[in-house]
Amino acid sequence: QVQLVESGGGLVQTGDSLRLACTASGNIASVNAMGWYRQDPGKQRRLVATMTTGGSTNYGDFVKGRFTISRDNAKNTVYLQMNSLKPEDSSVYYCFYMVTTYTWGQGTQVTVSS
């Protein structure tokens, strides 16, 4: 079992930055990948950023160099640094760890005001 706890969401203004954090506990020794998706009301989850245990990263097209995924292995934490935020970045952001299956965090709301 893997447990994930997210933090770092909030209300910011256009152009501001936020850093989301996702701390994992439990059986994560065999994790294959981790990352972030977002979900808007009535829509499917959309890729934001992922990272494999080998360090390869992948980003959603809308990120366009504004977001950076990173991890701190000592803290079992994956981060999403979000810069130059836009109102369209407003969403609920979910982290995941993928061992044999996906485990999702509880979600954190990000709201960017214009």
N, C-alpha and C positions, 0 to 999 in steps of 0.2 A: 504494500500500500504506500502511496505517495500522498503527502499533504502539501498544499500550496497556500501561502498567505501573501496577498498582494497589498501594496501600499503605494501612496504617492499621487493619487489622482486629486483633482480639485478644479476650482474655477480660476481661470487665468484670462488675460487679455491677448488679443491678436499680437503676435510677435514674441510673446513670452516663451519661456521654457519650462518643462516639467521633467522630472525623472521618476519613472515607475520602477518599483522593485517587486520581485517575486521570490520569496524564500521557501525553499523546499525542505521537507523532512521525510523520514521514512526510508523506504527501500529505493534509493536513488543511485545505488552503486552502478547499475547497468543502464543508466539513462543514455539514450541515443541522440536526443535533440531536445531543445527547449525554445521557447519564444513567446510571441505575442500575436494575438488576433484581436480584431475589434468587431463589435456587433451593433448595428443600428436597429431601431425598432422595426419589426416586420421583415427584416432582411437576414440573410445568412451571414455567418461569421466570415470575415475577410482577413486575409493574411496582412500582418504588419511587418513582422521581422521574425526570422528564425535563426538558430545557431545550432550546429551539430557539436558533438563533443570534440570533434577534430578542429573546431574553430571556423568552419565554413559558415558563411552568413548568406541570407537571402532576404530581400526586402520587397514589400509591395510597391507597385509602380507609383502610387500616390505619395510615397515617402520622399522620393527625389532628393536624397542626400540630407534630408533634415533630421532624420532619426538615426540613432545608433544603438545597436544591441551589444551588450557586453555581459560578462559574468565574473563573479568572484567565487572561485571554487572553494576557498576556505570558509566562506560564509554560505555556501550552497544557495547563492542568490544570482538571479539574472536580472539585468536592468534594461530599461528602455529610456534612453535620453532623447527627449523630443524638443527640438529647437524650432524657432520660427513658426510657432503654432498658428493655425488658421481656424476660423469658425468651422470649416468642414472637417476638422480633426476631432470635433466633439463626438464622443461615442463612449460606449462601455468597452474597456480594454480588458481582455482576458489573457492571462499567461497560461502556458501549458508546459508540462514535461512529458516526454514520450519515452517510456521504458518498453514494455511489450504493448501497452495501450496508452492512449492519451489520458492524462489527468489534467483537469482544468482548475484554475483558481476561481475565486468567488466573483471576480470582476471588480473593476474600479472605474468610476465615472470621471471622464475628462470633459470639461466644458470650456470652450474658448469663446469669449465674447468679442463682438466686433467693436 
